[in-house]
């Protein structure tokens, strides 16, 4: 055997060079979290894994309960969902967000979530299910696509940052300028928008601040399909953000993130 050659695993193709089996499994889980559910072909294309490798890893994840398979399609399984809920419950923002999320969801009649930067990505910390979950499942641990509303409102409140991949510097600057004018970001995903799984979803986000005034998270709602946010949605999001900011300030200092 040649040095540096990775032999095929039994029953499947070799993992691509430089990519571990564990990394491949996480790529599939992240793609499923982004899409909600998907078939093998789409998952292989979305992760860059060979189809045989993706199929083998999905079989292994299904055996562990990390993935569910039904009628040739896959989705996140109960084991991963449980771990994600546990992580979200332990996060300080989750403890402070329960009442603001309930109020925002009730005021808008749709899904609501709190998102924070984690490891360079925008990650859902806590969420309430609603009609947009079929297209944009707001489960804890979900990594939002670049250019999300959460990224926009947090970036607009801080120093200049590099634009997300889908934006030029001028386009990103204009979007952040609109956020500063309105206090919220309204963005459409899918059907030609950035991210999402091809289905149209409109998301509205408002910034959450720590006691120093620094934007540390975002709270927002998603409206499925071609439904436009009601005129009162921005005010409801801003109220929820102020309430969450106040709750966050009351947490014992030793327990803050």
C-alpha positions, 0 to 999 in steps of 0.5 A: 500500500502506498504511503498516505493512501487511505484504504476504503472502509468496508462497505463504502468508499474512502473518506476524502483525503484530509477529511476524517470520518468524524468530520464527515459525520459532522458535515452531514449533521450540519447539512441536515440541521440547515435543511431540516430533511434531505435525500442522499443525493442532496446531502452528498452534494451539500457536504462535498462527500462522495455519495457512497461515503455519505450513505455509509456515514448516514447508516452509522449515524442512523444506527446511533440514533443521531439521524432518522431515515424515512422514505429515503430521506434523512433528518436529525435524530432524537439523540442529537436533538437531545444533546442540542436541547441540553446545550441550549438549556445550559446557555445563559441566554437560554435562561434569560430568554424564556419569557421574551421568546414566549411574548414575541412568538405570541405577538407575531404568531410564528417561530421565535429564536435567540441566536448568538455567535459561537465559534465564528458562526451564528448559532440558535441558542433557544427557540420556540417552534412555529409554522416556519419550522418545516422550512427553517427549523430553529432548534438549538445548535442550528448554525445559520447561513452567513449573512443571517439577520442575527449576523447583521444586527450584531455586526451593525452594533460593533466595529466594521467586519468583513462581509459574508461570502454572498455580499460585496463590501458595499452591499453589506455596508448598505444592509448594516446602515439600514439596520442602524436606521431601523433597529432591526434587520428583515431578510428573505431566505430561499427562492434565490435568497442566501442560505435556507433550503430553497423554500421562502422564509422571511426572518426579522431580528433585533439585537440583544445587548449586555450591560456594557451596551455590546450586542451579544445576541439577536432575538427574532422571528421567521415567517414562512412562505410568502407571508410578510411580517405584520407592521407590528413585528419590528416593535415586538422584536425590539420589545423582546430584545430589550426584555432579554437584555434586561434579563441578561443583566440580572444574571449573576456575574459568575454565571454569564457567558 
